[in-house]
Amino acid sequence: MKRIEVYHHGRCHHLDYREPLRLSARLDFADNPINLYGVAPADSAPLSYGDTVASVRHGGVCNAERISLVPHCHGTHTECIGHILPETHNVADLPLEPFIAATLIRVRPQRADGTTESYNASAASEDWLITRAALDDALAPLSGDYLQALVIAVETPSDFRAAACAPYFSHQALARIVELGVQHLLVDIPSIDRLYDGGRMDNHRRFWGLDAPDRPHSGRKYASVTELIQVPAHAAAGHYFLTIQLPDLSGDALPSRPVLFSFSTGKVTS
């Protein structure tokens, strides 16, 4: 394979598949620092059956492990609308395109008491909000032609991902993302909502068009949220194509491996 060509908005894009930008944080069962909401760490152990242990190190003829994890709490994961609906929806059933037009931006959160933007009553004045104003500033120099997916890296001075209250989106910021037509939102924070918001999950509901829970917006039912990504420091803000790799398992959320590809453009086609 010499190159990948993707046609988008009438233009041929030549993808650089040799140097992909992996956005997932590998889940290491021996050392997993991300355990949200106080859940037990993800772990793995050799499979035992009868007097046999499936571990070469312990005398077995092969290695076979049983693993335990919670996708929402233990690392990079992708969610579908089934996260907040009573009926079953599997993220692996999403009709994801092989290459999704994506925009990467970097934003700096603002203290909740320093902005007029808002969240629900669970918010505290010392919280850090990702605001609509910050999104608009970051997107201003970029074309809006690559917003099937929006990848957001939050600029903070320290590691906040497992903090009791990590940055999250204001309601105005989340409304702006939906207004832009973003179908796939990827963030390097634990949740687009406040981690402890009394179970309201307002931003998740807005993203999937569930302001009225009994009447979901049909245009949002195939949208996805990917949380706890890891954006390489050298990745420049701008346009890419995105692939979201998922295991073929059931569940409203699954561990995922999102990958960005840079590109060059060719001539416009009719």
C-alpha positions in Angstrom: 0.0 0.0 0.0 1.6 3.3 -1.1 -1.1 5.8 0.0 -4.6 6.2 1.2 -6.9 8.7 -0.6 -10.0 10.1 1.0 -12.4 12.3 -0.8 -14.1 14.9 1.4 -15.9 18.1 0.3 -14.9 17.5 -3.3 -11.2 17.4 -2.5 -8.8 14.4 -2.6 -6.8 14.0 0.6 -3.6 12.0 0.7 -3.3 10.5 4.2 0.0 10.0 5.8 -0.5 6.5 7.3 3.2 6.0 8.2 3.1 8.3 11.2 -0.4 8.0 12.8 -1.1 9.9 16.0 -2.5 7.4 18.6 -4.9 9.1 21.0 -5.4 6.2 23.4 -3.7 5.8 26.7 -2.7 2.1 26.9 -4.3 0.3 29.8 -1.6 -1.5 31.7 -3.1 -4.1 34.0 0.0 -4.2 36.1 0.0 -0.4 36.7 -3.2 1.4 36.0 -3.3 4.8 37.6 -6.8 5.8 36.3 -9.6 4.5 38.6 -12.5 6.9 38.5 -15.2 7.1 41.2 -13.2 4.9 43.5 -13.7 1.7 41.6 -11.2 -1.1 42.0 -8.3 -1.0 39.6 -8.5 -2.9 36.3 -6.6 -6.2 36.6 -5.7 -9.5 35.0 -4.9 -12.9 36.3 -3.9 -16.3 34.8 -6.9 -18.5 34.1 -7.2 -21.4 36.4 -9.0 -24.6 35.6 -8.7 -27.7 37.7 -5.1 -28.1 38.8 -3.9 -26.1 35.9 -2.8 -22.5 35.8 -2.5 -20.9 32.3 0.8 -19.2 33.0 4.1 -20.3 31.5 5.9 -18.6 34.3 4.0 -20.8 36.8 4.5 -24.0 34.9 1.7 -23.9 32.4 2.1 -24.7 28.7 0.7 -21.3 27.6 -0.6 -18.0 28.9 -4.3 -17.2 29.1 -5.6 -14.4 31.2 -9.0 -13.4 32.7 -9.3 -9.6 32.7 -11.5 -7.3 34.7 -12.2 -3.6 33.8 -14.8 -0.9 33.7 -14.5 0.9 30.3 -16.0 4.2 31.7 -13.4 4.3 34.6 -10.2 2.6 33.5 -8.9 4.5 30.4 -9.6 5.6 26.9 -13.1 4.6 26.0 -15.9 5.4 23.5 -19.5 5.7 24.5 -22.8 5.7 22.6 -26.3 6.9 23.4 -26.9 3.6 25.3 -25.0 5.2 28.2 -28.1 7.1 29.2 -31.0 5.1 27.8 -32.9 2.2 29.4 -32.8 0.1 26.2 -29.6 -1.6 25.0 -27.4 0.3 22.5 -24.0 -1.1 21.6 -21.2 1.2 20.8 -19.7 -1.4 18.4 -22.9 -1.1 16.3 -22.2 2.6 15.5 -21.8 3.1 11.7 -18.4 4.7 12.0 -16.8 5.7 8.8 -13.2 4.4 8.3 -11.9 7.9 8.1 -13.7 10.7 9.8 -12.9 14.4 9.1 -11.6 15.8 12.4 -10.4 19.0 13.9 -8.0 19.1 16.8 -7.9 22.1 19.1 -6.3 23.0 22.4 -8.2 25.0 25.0 -7.5 26.4 28.4 -10.3 26.0 31.0 -11.6 29.0 33.1 -12.6 29.1 36.7 -16.4 28.9 37.1 -16.4 32.1 39.2 -14.6 33.9 36.4 -17.1 33.3 33.6 -20.7 34.1 32.9 -21.2 30.6 31.4 -22.8 28.0 33.6 -23.5 24.4 34.6 -26.1 22.9 36.9 -26.4 23.4 40.6 -23.7 20.9 41.4 -21.0 23.3 40.1 -18.6 24.9 42.6 -17.0 28.3 42.2 -13.5 26.8 42.1 -14.4 24.3 39.3 -12.7 24.6 35.9 -15.0 25.0 32.9 -14.3 24.5 29.3 -16.3 27.4 27.8 -17.9 28.3 24.6 -15.7 31.3 24.3 -12.6 29.2 24.6 -13.9 26.8 21.9 -14.8 29.7 19.5 -11.3 31.2 20.0 -9.6 27.9 19.3 -11.8 27.2 16.2 -11.7 30.7 14.8 -8.5 30.3 12.6 -9.6 26.9 11.3 -12.0 25.9 8.5 -15.3 24.3 9.6 -15.1 21.7 6.9 -13.6 19.0 9.2 -16.0 19.0 12.1 -17.5 15.5 11.8 -15.2 14.9 14.8 -13.8 17.4 17.3 -10.7 16.4 19.4 -10.1 18.6 22.4 -6.9 18.8 24.4 -7.3 20.7 27.6 -4.3 22.8 28.6 -3.7 22.6 32.3 -0.6 22.8 34.4 -0.9 19.4 36.1 -2.3 16.0 35.6 -6.0 16.3 36.5 -7.5 13.2 34.8 -8.0 11.2 38.0 -8.8 14.3 40.2 -11.9 14.5 42.2 -13.2 17.3 40.0 -11.5 17.5 36.6 -12.4 20.3 34.1 -15.7 19.8 32.3 -17.8 21.7 29.7 -20.2 24.5 30.4 -23.7 24.0 29.1 -23.0 26.8 26.5 -19.9 25.0 25.3 -21.7 21.7 24.8 -24.5 23.4 23.0 -22.0 25.0 20.7 -20.4 21.6 19.9 -23.9 20.3 18.9 -24.6 23.4 17.0 -21.5 22.9 14.9 -22.7 19.4 13.9 -20.0 17.5 15.7 -20.9 13.8 15.7 -17.9 12.4 17.4 -16.4 14.3 20.4 -13.0 13.2 21.8 -11.6 14.7 25.0 -8.7 14.1 27.3 -10.7 14.6 30.5 -12.6 11.9 32.4 -16.1 13.2 31.5 -17.8 15.9 29.5 -19.9 16.4 32.7 -18.8 17.2 36.2 -17.6 13.9 37.7 -19.9 14.4 40.7 -23.0 16.2 39.5 -25.7 14.4 41.4 -26.4 12.0 38.5 -27.8 14.6 36.2 -25.4 14.1 33.3 -26.8 17.2 31.5 -24.0 17.5 28.9 -24.3 13.9 27.9 -28.0 14.4 27.4 -27.5 17.5 25.4 -24.9 15.9 23.2 -27.2 13.1 22.3 -30.3 15.3 21.9 -32.0 14.1 25.1 -33.3 17.4 26.5 -36.6 15.6 26.4 -35.7 12.0 27.5 -38.7 10.5 25.8 -38.0 12.2 22.5 -34.4 11.7 21.5 -33.2 13.7 18.5 -32.8 11.2 15.7 -29.9 13.1 14.2 -27.8 12.5 17.3 -28.4 8.8 18.0 -25.2 7.7 16.1 -23.0 10.2 17.8 -20.2 9.2 20.1 -18.2 10.5 23.0 -14.6 9.3 23.6 -13.1 10.3 27.0 -9.7 10.0 28.6 -7.8 10.2 25.3 -4.1 11.2 25.4 -3.1 13.9 22.8 0.6 13.8 22.0 2.3 17.1 23.0 3.7 17.5 19.5 0.3 17.2 17.8 -0.5 20.5 16.2 -4.0 22.0 16.2 -5.6 21.7 12.8 -7.3 19.2 10.5 -6.9 15.4 10.4 -8.8 12.3 9.6 -9.8 10.1 12.4 -10.2 6.3 12.9 -11.9 5.0 16.0 -10.9 1.3 16.6 -13.2 -0.7 18.8 -13.4 -4.4 19.9 -16.4 -6.3 18.6 -18.1 -6.6 22.0 -21.4 -5.6 23.4 -21.8 -2.6 25.7 -22.7 1.1 25.8 -19.0 1.9 26.2 -15.8 0.0 25.2 -12.1 0.6 25.4 -11.1 2.3 22.2 -8.0 3.2 20.1 -8.7 6.5 18.3 -6.0 7.4 15.7 -5.4 10.7 13.8 -3.9 10.8 10.4 -2.4 14.0 8.9 -2.9 14.6 5.2 -2.0 16.7 2.1 -4.7 17.8 -0.3 -5.0 17.2 -4.1 -7.2 18.9 -6.7 -10.8 19.6 -6.2 -13.2 17.3 -8.0 -16.6 18.1 -9.5 
